[in-house]
Amino acid sequence: MDKSRRFEEARGLFEHAHELDPSARTLRGLGMVEFELRHYVRASELLASSLRDQRKPLTQEQRADVDKLLRRTRTFVARYTLEIEPPSVEPTLELDGAQVELDAHAGVTTSIGEHVLTVRAPGYVALERRLDATGGELATLHLALVASAHRGDRSQTVVPSLRVTHPHRRLGAVLMSVGGLALVSGVAVGVVALMRANDAPTQDGPQGDQAQRLALASDSLVAVGAAGALTGLVLLLWRKQERARSASVVVDSLAPQLRVSF
């Protein structure tokens, strides 16, 4: 049986159990199943709810497991806190054309990828914000609505995208490419140096000197290439916490296995 099919069946059982006896533990089970199904937005909501719910509260061990899984889940989603002006408006929000509600902290959570957030309010021009979620963002969006000149005006204002940039990753890719090229070149020069050394009648002759220079160049290229490639790899793997405008990226690791007990 397909693995995703098994988790879908498990989700059905947990949903039935939650309908009969809702608790922190059924929420935990649902959150873990949604994570395995890669429904990360829904998983983050359910796991966070399981930590807050006081009906059959989680044990300390269960809370620790959920906390780890929740932190990992949040590396696959982006959360945006909205600051809408004027604050007196009662906006309607749409994410990719589907209506959404703000959470308890005036935020919206999205999956990784490109999205369009639309804010509508009576008497104001609809405002769009294009989002490019790479995972792990915790950003604050300042959205200033503009009063409509005509009550029935449905025109839209498109605001430039909010992107979380990762310059260290681009540098890492460049260093790995250059380092790899230097390594290959060093090995090739080393092979030529070895062939010249074998062909040279003595090490003191012109061919011997040339072989020594080639060997020295090979060693230098290999050393520089290895250092560059290693530095590039570290930069690529290092998800540095940084800010782009008002966004910050956070990462955690290692989710627990799917173990659910009541």
Number of C-alpha atoms within 10 A of each C-alpha: 5 6 9 13 11 13 18 15 12 16 19 14 15 21 17 13 16 17 11 9 12 16 20 24 26 25 24 28 28 26 30 30 24 22 24 16 17 15 17 25 22 17 26 25 16 22 27 18 16 26 20 11 16 12 13 14 15 21 10 9 9 17 17 14 18 24 18 16 24 24 20 22 28 23 20 22 22 24 20 20 17 16 14 17 12 12 10 7 14 12 17 15 20 16 19 13 11 9 12 15 13 14 11 7 9 12 17 19 22 22 22 19 13 14 17 16 19 23 23 19 17 15 17 22 22 22 20 21 19 18 21 19 20 19 21 26 30 20 21 16 17 12 16 13 21 15 15 16 10 10 11 11 14 13 11 14 14 13 12 10 14 17 16 22 15 17 11 17 19 14 16 22 17 15 22 24 16 17 24 21 17 23 24 15 17 24 16 14 21 22 15 16 23 15 12 19 20 14 12 17 12 12 14 11 11 12 18 19 16 17 24 19 13 21 22 16 17 24 17 15 23 24 15 18 24 19 18 23 23 17 17 25 17 15 20 19 11 13 16 16 12 16 15 14 13 15 21 16 21 17 17 15 11 10 17 14 10 12 10 13 9 9
